[in-house]
Amino acid sequence: MNWPKSQKLLDENARLIPGGLASLNRKADPVIAFVRAKGSRLWDIDGHEYIDYHAGFAPYLLGHGDDDQIAAVTKAMHDGLSNYGTGPTREEGDLAWLFLRAVPHAEKVQFFNTGSEATQQAIRIARAATGRSHIIKMQGGYNGHHNAVAMNLMTPRVELGALQDGEYPRVPITAGIPPEELVLTHAVPFNDLDAVERVAQRHEIAALITEPVLQNIGVIKPQPGYLAGLRALADRYGFVLIFDEVKTGFRASLGGYQAIAGVTADLSTYGKAVANGFPLAALAGKASLLDLATDPDPKRRVLIAGTYNCHPVPVAAAIACLKKLMDPAMDVYGHLERMAQRLEVGQRELFAKHGVPAIISRVGSASCVYFAKTEPHDWEGILAHHDAAFDTRYRRALIERGIYHFPVIVKQGSISFAHSEADIDRTLEATDDALRELRG
Ligand SMILES: Cc1ncc(COP(=O)(O)O)c(C=O)c1O
């Protein structure tokens, strides 16, 4: 398979846009320019069709171009396409009501356009509430592109260095963060409560932010007791616990991963699946924290603003999405689980048949194959055990057989409500063929 038109498009765009695309996280090898998506399928400019497991970095939980959502969005556009820039809208209230029914542990909710805005505001609120500045994030966790968290993601072994006093050396993923800001963030290993405690003993921590399952380096699950341990440390040291459910929210379950784990954060951030791919994000949690937006004391008041917050198009998309996710007759989560299990069972058989050491880590419709004999519990575990070269070849071999996984190691695979048994079976046939080639 080759993609000459895709490459040409990237080159043309690159004369005008640095890198040729508007999110450099989308840049990958092979370069594929997609032109259409529907249900579980993608089509590229070079004329190939794929079953999609990337889901645009995970939002498309219902699948691409969900008809109910399109109808709702079309209606919103005809009804007066504006968020007026003044006063409340009925629709934002309707969305808040639905959201809080779906996420019952949250007392209040606020809305933004992107996950990065939600995590940025969560950290700002935590700093305002505690009067402290330092924060803790996870090595291997991604919480957005802003200064407070743009560091220590998929850090190469040579740059990672050794843990000192519970934390890794800071490795920003962008230039331009002032050093005085950089020192306020501490990156610790996931699944290591001792590391968090050591950092909390040495610094005035305002917040700890973590995905409850690390889903930007595959699917790294919290070990039993870990999330509850974070909760206890937050209470002991007085910092705000932020669960970043931008990926797990609505995908792991209706109430996010917190509903599965039974551990409640003070603040939680959502995005992606909440509007099935339309730009909408949420920050939910304790009223006492979110109400800082209207604190009578201007020194404590947190600015919540955004021209496009709750724009009617994503709001209509989110309402349609939540109604479908919450409709027992649709049984969205039942279908997702059946498809995900079918894929997992099939993959296990194929890896055994071809003698490929592999660990499949899955939470609901999100999964990742680690080519390892030992299950990784953090980023260092991936560096130590995962066969990255094989992963790269595996993803390429699947793409060439019409199965699209993002071609970067340990990136999560996502199933949607639009995936059918026939899609899964075709995926397994392609996997069988790919493994035969890779092992041959
Ligand atoms: C867990 C998590 N938090 C935050 C973000 C940032 O969201 P956005 O890209 O919408 O700004 C992402 C994006 O991938 C994410 O995966």
The ligand as an SDF file (V2000), in Angstrom:
LIG
                    3D

 16 16  0  0  0  0  0  0  0  0999 V2000
   -6.0700   12.4880   29.2620 C   0  0  0  0  0  0  0  0  0  0  0  0
   -6.0400   13.7230   28.4230 C   0  0  0  0  0  0  0  0  0  0  0  0
   -6.1770   14.9220   29.0200 N   0  0  0  0  0  0  0  0  0  0  0  0
   -6.1900   16.0660   28.3150 C   0  0  0  0  0  0  0  0  0  0  0  0
   -6.0480   16.0440   26.9500 C   0  0  0  0  0  0  0  0  0  0  0  0
   -6.0750   17.3320   26.1680 C   0  0  0  0  0  0  0  0  0  0  0  0
   -7.2570   17.4140   25.4510 O   0  0  0  0  0  0  0  0  0  0  0  0
   -7.3470   18.3320   24.1370 P   0  0  0  0  0  0  0  0  0  0  0  0
   -6.4620   17.7160   23.1050 O   0  0  0  0  0  0  0  0  0  0  0  0
   -8.7970   18.3150   23.7820 O   0  0  0  0  0  0  0  0  0  0  0  0
   -6.8700   19.6880   24.5360 O   0  0  0  0  0  0  0  0  0  0  0  0
   -5.9070   14.8180   26.2820 C   0  0  0  0  0  0  0  0  0  0  0  0
   -5.7420   14.7570   24.8150 C   0  0  0  0  0  0  0  0  0  0  0  0
   -5.3740   13.7590   24.2470 O   0  0  0  0  0  0  0  0  0  0  0  0
   -5.8990   13.6200   27.0420 C   0  0  0  0  0  0  0  0  0  0  0  0
   -5.7580   12.4190   26.4790 O   0  0  0  0  0  0  0  0  0  0  0  0
  1  2  1  0
  2  3  1  0
  2 15  2  0
  3  4  2  0
  4  5  1  0
  5  6  1  0
  5 12  2  0
  6  7  1  0
  7  8  1  0
  8  9  2  0
  8 10  1  0
  8 11  1  0
 12 13  1  0
 12 15  1  0
 13 14  2  0
 15 16  1  0
M  END
$$$$
